[in-house]
Amino acid sequence: MERIYYAGDRFLTGTDIARALVAYAAALAQQGSAGAIEIPVRHEQDGRPGVVNFLVGPASQLVTESVEADGYDEVRDEALVARLQGLIAELAPMHPVASTSAPDRDTVDYDWTDEV
């Protein structure tokens, strides 16, 4: 379980969710952009579940720490984690990839004797 500190408040959520949220905030910050994302949380005061909408980006002051939350089940949302990972991948800079294979010379359909 992770405790998220955000905007003067704190919330408990699952470890995978918290780590994906921080990675998403970092990806947005690298792009100079911001985004809003809702994540499931557990309020520490009474243990009730809830949903918090986080605005994350370059100015986000978002901190997480691992905690032992006695009596509370780990908050899980695999679909949300996958969605965050997809958003992070979309924000990643594109890098060209060199092919390691040689072209198949038998399939080149160009007559080198043609005049230009």
VEXDREN-2710 file (C-alpha; in Angstrom, 1 decimal):
% VEXDREN-2710
k/r/px/py/pz
1/MET/0.0/0.0/0.0
2/GLU/1.2/3.6/-0.7
3/ARG/0.3/6.8/0.9
4/ILE/0.0/9.7/-1.5
5/TYR/0.6/13.3/-0.3
6/TYR/-1.1/15.8/-2.6
7/ALA/-2.4/19.3/-2.2
8/GLY/-2.1/19.2/1.6
9/ASP/-4.0/16.0/2.0
10/ARG/-3.1/12.3/2.0
11/PHE/-4.7/9.2/0.7
12/LEU/-4.0/5.5/0.7
13/THR/-4.0/3.5/-2.6
14/GLY/-2.4/0.5/-4.1
15/THR/1.3/0.3/-4.7
16/ASP/0.9/-0.3/-8.5
17/ILE/-1.6/2.6/-8.8
18/ALA/0.6/5.0/-6.9
19/ARG/3.7/4.1/-8.9
20/ALA/1.8/4.5/-12.2
21/LEU/0.4/7.8/-11.1
22/VAL/3.9/9.2/-10.3
23/ALA/5.3/7.9/-13.6
24/TYR/2.4/9.5/-15.4
25/ALA/3.0/12.8/-13.7
26/ALA/6.7/12.6/-14.6
27/ALA/5.9/11.9/-18.3
28/LEU/3.5/14.8/-18.4
29/ALA/6.1/17.1/-16.8
30/GLN/8.7/16.1/-19.4
31/GLN/6.2/17.2/-22.1
32/GLY/5.3/20.4/-20.2
33/SER/1.7/19.2/-20.1
34/ALA/-0.9/18.4/-17.5
35/GLY/-3.7/15.9/-17.1
36/ALA/-6.4/14.8/-14.8
37/ILE/-6.8/11.2/-13.6
38/GLU/-9.2/9.6/-11.1
39/ILE/-7.8/7.0/-8.9
40/PRO/-9.4/4.8/-6.2
41/VAL/-8.2/5.6/-2.7
42/ARG/-8.9/4.6/0.9
43/HIS/-9.4/7.4/3.4
44/GLU/-7.1/6.9/6.4
45/GLN/-9.4/8.4/8.9
46/ASP/-12.1/5.8/8.6
47/GLY/-11.0/3.3/5.9
48/ARG/-13.9/4.1/3.6
49/PRO/-13.2/3.8/-0.2
50/GLY/-13.3/6.8/-2.4
51/VAL/-12.1/8.2/-5.7
52/VAL/-9.9/11.2/-6.0
53/ASN/-9.3/13.3/-9.1
54/PHE/-5.6/14.3/-9.3
55/LEU/-4.4/17.1/-11.6
56/VAL/-0.8/16.2/-12.4
57/GLY/1.8/17.8/-14.5
58/PRO/4.9/20.0/-14.3
59/ALA/3.9/21.8/-11.1
60/SER/2.6/18.7/-9.3
61/GLN/3.8/18.3/-5.8
62/LEU/3.0/14.6/-5.5
63/VAL/4.8/12.4/-3.1
64/THR/4.2/8.7/-2.2
65/GLU/5.6/6.5/0.5
66/SER/5.2/2.8/1.2
67/VAL/3.1/2.1/4.3
68/GLU/1.8/-0.9/6.2
69/ALA/-2.0/-0.3/6.3
70/ASP/-3.1/-2.7/9.0
71/GLY/-6.7/-3.8/8.5
72/TYR/-7.0/-2.4/5.0
73/ASP/-6.9/-4.5/1.8
74/GLU/-4.6/-3.3/-1.0
75/VAL/-6.4/-1.1/-3.4
76/ARG/-6.2/-2.6/-6.9
77/ASP/-7.3/-1.5/-10.3
78/GLU/-5.5/-3.3/-13.1
79/ALA/-7.4/-1.5/-15.8
80/LEU/-6.4/1.9/-14.4
81/VAL/-2.7/0.9/-14.2
82/ALA/-2.8/-0.4/-17.8
83/ARG/-4.5/2.9/-18.9
84/LEU/-1.8/5.0/-17.1
85/GLN/0.9/2.9/-18.7
86/GLY/-0.7/3.4/-22.1
87/LEU/-0.8/7.2/-21.5
88/ILE/2.8/7.2/-20.4
89/ALA/3.8/5.3/-23.6
90/GLU/1.9/7.8/-25.7
91/LEU/3.9/10.7/-24.1
92/ALA/7.3/9.0/-24.6
93/PRO/9.5/10.6/-27.1
94/MET/9.8/8.7/-30.4
95/HIS/13.2/7.3/-31.3
96/PRO/14.2/5.9/-34.7
97/VAL/15.1/2.2/-34.6
98/ALA/17.7/0.9/-37.0
99/SER/17.0/-2.3/-38.8
100/THR/19.5/-5.0/-38.3
101/SER/18.5/-7.0/-41.3
102/ALA/19.8/-6.3/-44.8
103/PRO/17.2/-5.6/-47.5
104/ASP/16.1/-8.5/-49.6
105/ARG/17.7/-7.7/-53.0
106/ASP/15.6/-10.2/-54.8
107/THR/12.4/-8.2/-54.1
108/VAL/13.7/-4.8/-55.1
109/ASP/11.5/-3.7/-58.0
110/TYR/13.7/-1.0/-59.6
111/ASP/15.5/-0.9/-62.9
112/TRP/18.8/0.8/-62.2
113/THR/19.2/1.4/-66.0
114/ASP/16.2/3.7/-66.1
115/GLU/17.1/7.3/-66.8
116/VAL/16.2/9.9/-64.3
END
